[in-house]
Amino acid sequence: MAHQLNDNVLEVVMQLLIENGFDGLADSIRIIMNEAMKIDRSRALRAQPHERSPERLGYANGFKDKTVTTRIGKIPLKVPQVRGGVEFYPSSLERGLRSERALKLAMAEMYVQGVSTRKVTEMMQQLCGSEVSSTQVSRAAALLDDELQKWRERPLGAFPCVVLDARYEKIRQGGSAVSCAVLVAAGIGEDGKRSVLGVSVSLSEAETHWRDFLDSLQARGMKGVRYVVSDNHAGLKAALNARLPGVSWQRCQCHLQRNAQAHVPKAAMKGEVARDLRDVFDAPDRNEADRRLRQYVDKYRGRGFDPVADWMEENVPESLTVFVLPAHQRVKVRTSNMLEGLNKQIKRRTSVAGLFPNVASALRLVSAVVMEISEEWETGKVYLSMDRKQQEDE
């Protein structure tokens, strides 16, 4: 099998996954093992589910919950049961637990390659101990995709704050490697907890792609948006104006700091400009922030650095929208750093794949990663206090 022939390569892959986490892998293993156990039961009964056959030895009798502990974590399984005098215990479960290393190697390769049909076939054959039909393989692969699609299409609700960002992945298109945009939206709900609202893979960050992405979020019930954080991408800004008109838009202060460096004429001035911008951002209120901004604009203009002064005067106000929020909320939502961290976690996983064979495989892997992260956020601590009394006191 492929994982035996390429053992050295897969050892490297596994080491990368061990170092960077197994987000999404446990769910994939659960789905594949559950399907393999169903195949085991059909073979033991000598009949497919609901099949009338003179060779049938017994009958299916539901499932029993079983949680197995692996080095990836606890995996909840549905162990098939039988009745009618037939003794049965799924060999695929025993094989999977006995050969956890081989199981994880096969899953790692399948996962990194975007869950190709060939990899699913190898996985199922390893668990079942013999060949499996194309129908059985297609069902297992479809279940993996179905779980991720259901998450991507789940209903949304009210999210007062939304953060938008994008990263790029190399995907094979028409025989060439093309950089495609992975669009990600996260939200902070009325309970103060974070959720990844959606993810999409598009050819670029053009307005039409961002607009379609926002459309899909609204079609799923996203509402109550009062505040959006993002970078200054023209396509994204145009889409926001079209789909979320009147919503307060905050230009990410970290992105703006990086943009500012391109307008500084001397390397020795970069630190000074960065400190002055930070002083504006850290003002106690909007009036003081505007005063400090005017002060620094006059300072650079007086020293003959008009391009720096002009750029600050035109761009910095877009990063001061955060002052519409209570003071205790500002630090966490004045940048898109919440998604910067998430994108780094995506990159750690996708860098193993390098070049994706198609858009579907990229979307599959990214979805698995962000779904796990979103579930951790939703069941974790409150990210942003929405305490109204605290707001009134301020």
Order of alpha helices (4+ residues) and beta strands (2+ residues): alpha-alpha-alpha-beta-beta-alpha-alpha-alpha-alpha-beta-beta-beta-alpha-beta-alpha-beta-alpha-alpha-alpha-alpha-alpha-alpha-beta-alpha-alpha
